[in-house]
Amino acid sequence: MFTPLYAAILTLLLITLAFRVISLRRKHRVSIGNGGNSDLAAARAAMSNASEYIPIFLLLLFSFEYLSQNILLTHIIGSVFVIGRCMHAFAISNHTFKARFWGMILTFSCLTFVALANVYFIFFN
């Protein structure tokens, strides 16, 4: 099983994003919310967005890996998702719309693929 590898990598991404939020909270002395600071608002948005998409992806990836037994495709989907999440997270923090857009395209593509593949394997395999 290789999904735990992607769970570990994505957890490190979440920790990195959390430390960025913590650092900006300390720097700007904001304990709740964003205190009107755009950098802190962006950092919080990056962390929140990652927190929303990562859990469902890991569940779907695990199911896909179990149902398909296709190790290569599991690695490709997992890697593309990680790349997409990293692009999106760092693009939000750096206010780079193009990288944010492509990060979400990769994220949604991976989510859609594993969701549809799981349905296929459940009913047609």
Backbone bond lengths (Angstrom), bond angles and torsions (degrees), N, CA, C in turn:
res aa  C-N    CA-C-N  psi(-1)  N-CA   C-N-CA  omega(-1)  CA-C   N-CA-C  phi
1 M - - - 1.454 - - 1.536 109.40 -
2 F 1.331 114.93 132.84 1.457 120.33 -177.45 1.527 113.51 -114.52
3 T 1.317 117.95 -9.90 1.464 119.94 177.73 1.526 112.25 -56.19
4 P 1.344 119.98 -37.58 1.476 118.71 177.23 1.529 113.62 -58.41
5 L 1.326 117.64 -29.69 1.464 120.71 176.02 1.526 109.91 -62.32
6 Y 1.335 116.84 -46.16 1.466 120.49 179.78 1.525 111.10 -70.38
7 A 1.321 117.23 -32.45 1.465 120.24 174.68 1.525 109.83 -62.06
8 A 1.321 117.20 -42.31 1.473 121.11 179.61 1.525 111.12 -65.97
9 I 1.321 117.13 -45.71 1.466 120.88 -179.62 1.523 110.47 -62.25
10 L 1.325 116.48 -45.21 1.462 120.13 -178.78 1.519 111.95 -69.74
11 T 1.325 117.33 -30.02 1.467 120.39 174.09 1.527 110.17 -65.66
12 L 1.315 116.75 -40.02 1.470 119.78 176.64 1.525 111.16 -63.52
13 L 1.331 116.35 -36.24 1.465 119.38 175.27 1.525 110.22 -63.32
14 L 1.332 117.22 -45.69 1.469 120.25 178.51 1.526 112.01 -61.26
15 I 1.321 116.75 -40.44 1.466 120.51 178.04 1.524 110.39 -63.57
16 T 1.328 116.38 -42.27 1.468 120.90 177.71 1.527 110.54 -59.82
17 L 1.324 115.98 -45.11 1.467 120.10 179.59 1.529 111.15 -65.65
18 A 1.330 117.02 -38.39 1.467 120.83 178.04 1.525 110.90 -64.47
19 F 1.325 117.15 -42.36 1.463 119.86 178.55 1.528 111.41 -64.09
20 R 1.326 116.78 -33.56 1.468 119.74 176.64 1.533 109.61 -64.11
21 V 1.318 116.34 -44.01 1.469 120.10 178.40 1.528 109.91 -62.17
22 I 1.317 116.67 -46.57 1.470 121.08 -179.63 1.528 110.34 -59.79
23 S 1.318 116.16 -44.91 1.463 120.78 -179.90 1.528 111.47 -60.56
24 L 1.322 116.39 -44.67 1.464 119.56 -179.98 1.529 111.41 -70.05
25 R 1.330 117.28 -33.73 1.477 119.45 175.94 1.533 110.14 -61.89
26 R 1.325 115.81 -44.32 1.471 119.38 179.19 1.522 110.97 -65.74
27 K 1.317 116.14 -44.90 1.462 120.77 -178.03 1.526 111.72 -59.58
28 H 1.330 116.04 -42.50 1.466 120.44 -175.86 1.534 113.28 -100.65
29 R 1.340 115.14 3.58 1.466 122.10 177.82 1.537 112.21 53.00
30 V 1.333 113.70 55.06 1.462 121.53 179.16 1.514 107.42 -120.09
31 S 1.331 116.68 121.35 1.464 118.79 -177.89 1.524 112.66 -95.60
32 I 1.336 118.07 -30.14 1.464 121.96 -179.33 1.523 108.11 -136.11
33 G 1.330 115.39 141.69 1.461 119.70 179.64 1.520 110.48 73.90
34 N 1.331 115.91 -152.02 1.459 119.14 -179.97 1.523 112.80 -118.26
35 G 1.332 116.98 -0.24 1.463 119.81 177.01 1.514 114.40 58.01
36 G 1.340 116.86 22.16 1.460 120.30 -178.95 1.514 113.97 78.09
37 N 1.326 117.24 7.15 1.462 121.05 -178.92 1.531 109.55 -90.99
38 S 1.323 116.80 121.98 1.473 120.56 -176.03 1.532 112.61 -68.84
39 D 1.320 118.24 -33.85 1.468 120.11 178.24 1.531 110.81 -66.38
40 L 1.331 116.48 -41.86 1.458 120.66 178.05 1.527 110.51 -67.56
41 A 1.318 116.90 -39.60 1.475 120.28 177.58 1.526 110.07 -61.29
42 A 1.328 116.85 -42.08 1.467 120.66 179.19 1.521 111.44 -66.50
43 A 1.320 116.88 -41.79 1.467 120.41 179.31 1.527 110.89 -63.74
44 R 1.331 116.10 -41.76 1.468 120.12 177.72 1.526 110.67 -64.75
45 A 1.318 117.51 -39.56 1.463 121.34 179.23 1.527 110.80 -64.66
46 A 1.326 116.77 -40.80 1.463 120.64 178.67 1.526 111.00 -62.43
47 M 1.318 116.50 -43.91 1.458 120.41 179.95 1.528 110.95 -68.18
48 S 1.312 116.98 -43.16 1.465 120.57 179.50 1.516 111.67 -62.76
49 N 1.309 116.26 -43.57 1.454 120.25 -178.94 1.527 110.66 -63.18
50 A 1.313 116.79 -44.48 1.463 120.35 178.30 1.525 110.58 -62.48
51 S 1.321 116.50 -40.87 1.468 121.40 179.71 1.526 112.34 -63.78
52 E 1.310 117.11 -26.87 1.465 121.24 179.56 1.527 112.12 -77.24
53 Y 1.308 117.69 -41.36 1.465 120.71 -171.72 1.529 114.59 -92.36
54 I 1.318 117.73 -30.28 1.465 120.35 -174.93 1.526 113.19 -63.67
55 P 1.332 120.63 -47.16 1.473 118.44 -176.83 1.526 114.28 -60.18
56 I 1.338 117.44 -45.67 1.463 119.01 -178.82 1.527 110.65 -66.78
57 F 1.330 116.54 -36.11 1.459 118.45 177.68 1.527 110.99 -62.87
58 L 1.315 117.22 -44.43 1.467 119.64 -178.89 1.528 111.62 -62.97
59 L 1.315 116.48 -39.04 1.458 120.02 176.68 1.529 110.62 -63.23
60 L 1.316 116.09 -45.69 1.460 120.33 178.85 1.525 111.97 -66.33
61 L 1.334 117.18 -40.31 1.464 120.22 179.08 1.525 111.05 -64.22
62 F 1.321 116.47 -42.91 1.459 120.03 178.01 1.528 110.58 -60.36
63 S 1.326 115.74 -45.11 1.467 119.83 178.30 1.517 111.07 -62.49
64 F 1.322 116.39 -43.53 1.466 120.54 178.73 1.524 110.85 -60.93
65 E 1.328 115.99 -46.67 1.461 119.94 -179.41 1.531 110.72 -60.50
66 Y 1.305 116.36 -42.91 1.468 121.45 -179.59 1.531 111.26 -66.52
67 L 1.321 116.64 -45.73 1.463 120.48 -176.00 1.520 113.63 -75.02
68 S 1.318 117.10 -38.06 1.469 119.98 -174.70 1.515 113.45 -89.97
69 Q 1.338 116.80 -30.07 1.465 121.66 -174.29 1.536 111.60 57.90
70 N 1.335 117.07 27.06 1.457 121.90 -179.24 1.529 108.62 -103.20
71 I 1.325 115.31 96.98 1.467 121.43 -175.20 1.529 111.67 -66.13
72 L 1.328 116.87 -44.32 1.462 119.95 -178.13 1.525 111.23 -61.27
73 L 1.322 116.74 -47.64 1.457 120.01 -179.62 1.533 111.50 -66.53
74 T 1.320 117.05 -34.33 1.464 120.58 175.11 1.527 110.07 -60.36
75 H 1.338 117.10 -43.85 1.473 120.49 179.06 1.526 111.60 -67.20
76 I 1.305 116.94 -40.04 1.465 119.50 179.98 1.520 110.20 -63.08
77 I 1.330 116.89 -49.17 1.470 120.62 -178.96 1.529 110.42 -64.35
78 G 1.323 117.07 -44.72 1.461 120.51 178.61 1.514 112.37 -60.29
79 S 1.321 116.66 -44.20 1.469 121.18 -179.37 1.521 111.78 -66.38
80 V 1.316 117.08 -43.66 1.464 120.41 179.64 1.524 110.31 -63.74
81 F 1.328 116.74 -39.77 1.471 119.98 177.89 1.530 110.46 -62.93
82 V 1.324 117.16 -45.35 1.476 120.86 179.15 1.530 109.74 -60.07
83 I 1.310 117.54 -44.62 1.470 121.17 178.82 1.525 109.94 -60.81
84 G 1.321 116.49 -45.83 1.462 120.61 179.40 1.512 112.83 -61.42
85 R 1.332 116.79 -42.98 1.464 120.91 179.64 1.526 110.81 -66.46
86 C 1.328 117.37 -40.38 1.473 120.04 178.39 1.528 110.68 -65.61
87 M 1.338 116.01 -44.55 1.467 119.36 177.96 1.524 110.60 -57.86
88 H 1.311 116.20 -47.51 1.459 120.36 -177.36 1.521 111.81 -64.61
89 A 1.322 116.53 -47.50 1.473 120.27 -177.53 1.517 112.08 -60.94
90 F 1.306 117.07 -46.16 1.452 119.13 -176.95 1.526 111.89 -77.93
91 A 1.330 117.06 -24.97 1.468 119.85 175.60 1.522 111.00 -69.90
92 I 1.333 117.08 -39.23 1.473 119.46 177.39 1.525 109.55 -62.22
93 S 1.321 115.95 -45.70 1.467 119.66 -178.52 1.520 112.27 -64.55
94 N 1.335 117.39 -28.98 1.465 121.17 -178.00 1.526 112.54 -103.96
95 H 1.342 116.31 7.26 1.461 122.09 177.82 1.532 111.96 55.48
96 T 1.337 115.71 45.01 1.465 122.50 -179.76 1.515 108.57 -108.48
97 F 1.328 117.38 100.20 1.455 121.31 -173.08 1.527 113.07 -64.46
98 K 1.326 117.86 -41.33 1.467 120.41 -175.25 1.532 111.56 -62.47
99 A 1.311 117.67 -45.66 1.468 120.62 179.10 1.526 110.59 -67.84
100 R 1.315 116.77 -34.44 1.467 120.59 177.15 1.522 109.81 -63.96
101 F 1.319 116.92 -44.76 1.455 122.23 178.83 1.531 110.70 -59.02
102 W 1.323 117.45 -49.51 1.462 120.87 -178.63 1.521 111.96 -68.50
103 G 1.310 117.11 -32.24 1.458 120.14 175.17 1.517 111.32 -62.34
104 M 1.321 116.84 -40.74 1.466 119.91 178.25 1.527 111.49 -72.83
105 I 1.317 117.72 -34.56 1.472 119.78 175.77 1.526 109.48 -60.07
106 L 1.330 117.41 -46.18 1.467 120.71 178.55 1.527 110.98 -64.02
107 T 1.330 116.45 -41.92 1.462 120.89 179.38 1.529 110.98 -60.98
108 F 1.326 116.82 -52.23 1.471 120.35 -178.49 1.524 111.79 -65.96
109 S 1.317 117.17 -34.88 1.465 119.95 178.21 1.525 110.74 -62.88
110 C 1.319 116.56 -45.39 1.470 120.30 179.47 1.520 111.36 -65.82
111 L 1.331 117.05 -44.38 1.460 120.42 178.67 1.527 111.28 -60.74
112 T 1.313 116.80 -44.95 1.462 120.95 -179.88 1.515 111.01 -63.89
113 F 1.324 116.46 -44.69 1.464 119.97 -178.94 1.522 111.53 -60.92
114 V 1.335 117.81 -51.09 1.467 118.63 -176.59 1.526 111.23 -68.92
115 A 1.314 118.30 -32.74 1.472 120.06 177.42 1.528 110.14 -64.26
116 L 1.322 116.64 -49.70 1.466 120.24 -179.62 1.529 111.96 -67.30
117 A 1.319 116.72 -38.34 1.465 120.11 178.45 1.521 110.86 -63.44
118 N 1.330 116.98 -40.31 1.463 119.96 178.05 1.528 111.30 -62.74
119 V 1.317 116.58 -43.20 1.468 119.33 177.13 1.520 109.93 -60.87
120 Y 1.333 116.47 -44.10 1.467 120.16 177.70 1.531 111.18 -57.91
121 F 1.304 117.28 -50.82 1.470 120.18 -177.30 1.519 112.52 -64.76
122 I 1.309 117.80 -32.33 1.467 120.58 178.54 1.528 111.23 -68.14
123 F 1.322 116.62 -42.47 1.468 119.82 -173.45 1.524 115.03 -97.15
124 F 1.319 118.25 -25.39 1.460 119.98 -172.40 1.524 114.93 -120.78
125 N 1.288 118.25 7.26 1.464 119.08 -177.28 1.518 109.80 -117.04
